[in-house]
Amino acid sequence: MTAEHLYRVRFFSQDKIYEIYARDVIQGELYGFVVLSELVFDNNTTLVVDPSEEKLKTEFSGVTQTIIPMHSIIRIDEVEKRGTAKITDISGNVAQFPSPVYTPSRTDT
């Protein structure tokens, strides 16, 4: 029996840092994009509910895969077990540095 892979992915989205878990992470067919599929959330129906994870569950409800620009990815880790998915505000004067993924070379003819 092979072990299933599980990845923790952190990325920027609208001045927030998202941390979600996915079973499949691949380079997208579109250059400069990463595809996350088989998103994993807590399926327990207990009374103690994490509001941050519930917001993510609602936001990604019905999503089979999400495509994220490569320059928005902070980190991708393969993990042994799932933690809590969360959204964190970026505090202070920290912002994502905009950078082009591809810059064509200039040729003079």
N, C-alpha and C positions, 0 to 999 in steps of 0.2 A: 504494500500500500504506500503510495506517495503522499507526502505531506502537502497540504494546500498552502500556497503562498498567500501572505497577507502583507499589505503595504500601508504605511502611514504616510500621507502626503500633506505637506504644509504649503500653502500658496496665498498670495495676496489677491484680494478681491474687494474693490471699492473701499479702500482705507481700513480694511480688516484683514486679519490672518485667519484663514480657515484651516482646520486640521480634520481630515477625514480619512477613512480606512477603505481600501479597495482590494479586491482579489486579483485584479488584472490591471497592469499599468504598461502601456506600450507607446512607442513613438507614433504619432498620427500620420496619416497619409498626406495631410497638409503640412508643408515644411514649417517647423517652428512650433508645433503643437504637441501636447501630450494627452493621450486618451486614457481616462479612468473608467473602468466598468466593474460591474458586480460590487457596488458600494455596500458597505457593511455598517449597520446600525444596531443598537441594542433593541431586541425584540421582546424584552420582558414587559409584562403588563402590571408591574408593581405600582404602589402608590407613590413611592419616591421617584420623582422624575427630574432629570437634569434639564432645565429650560433651554440651555444652549444646544444640547443634542436634539431636543424636540424641535427646535427651530430649524436645524439642519435636516432632520427627517422630513419636515414639512416642505422645505425648499427643494429637496431632491426627491420628493415623492413622485413615483412614476418615471424617474429618469433611468434609462438603461445604460447610458454612458454619458460622460461629460468631457468636453474637450477644452483644455486649458492652455493658454499661451505659455511657451517654454520660459519666457522671461518673467512670468509671474510665480513660477515654482521656486520655493525656498529650499525645500529638501524632500527627498523620498527615502524612506527607511523600510527595509523588510523587517517585520517584527514577528514575534512568536505568538502573541495574543493581543487582542483588540483592547485599546484603552477607550477613553471617552472622547467622542468627536466633539469639537468645540469651535467657537468663533471668538477671537480675541481682538479687542480694539488695539490699534497701533497707538502707543502713548508717546508723548513728547513730539519732537520735531523730526521724527523719522519718517521718511517716505520712500517709496519704491523709486529707484533711479531708472528713468526711461532710457532704454537702449534699443537700437535697431537690431533685429536678429540677422538681417542680411543687408549689406550695403554694397550695391553694385559698384564695380570699378569704373572710373571715368576714362573713356578712350577718346582721344581727339583724332578725327579723320580728316 
